[in-house]
Each structure stands twice: as C-alpha cells, then as structure tokens.
Amino acid sequence: MEEIIALTGKQKSYLRSLGSTMDPVVQIGKTGVSGTLLDSTKQALVARELIKVKVLQNCAEDPKVALAELASAADAELVQVIGRNGLLYKRNRDPEKTKKIELP
C-alpha cells in the first residue's frame, strides 16, 4: 500500500478545474465496488492520474460512501464529490512513466 500525501487546497482546486471538462471513465453500478471495477479504476489511474467516476442510479450505496470506498481501495485521493460524480487522483509513481499532471 502506497503512502498517500494529502493534497493542499490549491492543488485540489487545480485538479477540480481539470476535471470539470472530463467525461466519466468509470461507473459504479448495482454491484458496487467489485474486483473488476477496482481493476479498471487502477488501470485508468495509471494511464491518466485523474479520473471522473459516476455512481449510477441503480447503485445501492450512497454516492459519497461508494466513491470514498473506491478511492480507499485504489489508494487514490478523493478530490471532489458533486452529486453522483467524483474525481479521483493518484500520482503516477512508476519511474518509466512520466507524470501526466504537474501539481502547483
């Protein structure tokens, strides 16, 4: 499990501005946070560092709870929750891959 460094308010604000125009790449459905969903979330975070997640209407859990659970399981930072959408950020620590996002 990797060490999660807390983001500053300025960094979160910057990530929110980047995420405002993004489309959701992961959707949480009626099965909630499953192994398959977690795998696809981790792959998306490695590829993009910042992803938008949508909690569908048929999800049994509260959107905030589902998004927090997914962020915790993926070792990512939950940047923002608005309604049924959330932003997850995880810095790419792989030395072979360059960082996609430079935080202020």
N, C-alpha and C positions, 0 to 999 in steps of 0.2 A: 504494500500500500504506500503510495507516494505522499509526500508532505504537501499539504495544501496551504499555500500562502494566501492570507486574506487580502482581498483587493481593497484599494483605497476608494474613497468616494469619487475622486477624479477619474480613476481607471474604470469604475463601474459606469460612470456617465459616458465615457468614451465608448465602452462596449455596447451600451444601450443605443447610442447613436448609430453604431454599425449594424446592430441587429434590427433596427426599425424597418429597414427595407428588405430584410431577408424573408424567404418563404420557409415554412416548417419542413425539416428534413426527417424528423422522427415523429411518429404519432403513437400516443398511448391509448389503447383501446380497452375492450371489456376484460381482457386477461390481465390488465395492469402491467406492472414491471416484471416481465418474464425474462428468461435467459436469452432468448432470441432478440428481444428488444434491447437488452443490455449490450449484447454483442454488436448490434448495428449502431447503437449510440456511441460505443467506444471507437468503432471504426470511423464514424463521422467526425468525432472529436479529434482523432489523429489526423484526418485529412483536412479539417477546416479550423480547428481550435475553438471556434464559436459557432454554436448551432441553435436553431429555434426548434422548440418541441411543442407540439399541440396535444392537448388532452381532449379526446373525443367525448361526445355527449354520452356514449354508452359505457364509459369508464365508471366503475362503481365507487372509486375513491374520489375524495375532494381533490381538485386540480393542484392546490398548493402542496398537499400531502404527497400526491403521486410524483410531482416534479422534484420535491425535496428528496424523496426516496430514490429516484433515478439519479439525481446528482450525487448523492452519497454513495450509491452502488458503483457509479462510474468514476469516482474520485474527482469529480468536477465541481466547479463553483457555480452555484445558482445565482445568476446576476440579477434577474428580474422575473416577476410573475405579473402578467396582466391578463385578467380573466382566465381563459383556458390555455394561454400561451406562456411559455417560459424560455429564457435564454440560459444556456449552459456554456461555460468557458473552461477549458483546460489547456494550459500551456504545453506545447509540444516539447518534451524533454529528450527526444531522440537526436543524438548528435549528427546523424546522417541527414536529417530533415531540417530544413530551415524553418524559423518561426514565421508564421503567416501574419501575425498581428504584433506590432510593436506597441506596448503599453506606454502611456505618458508617465 
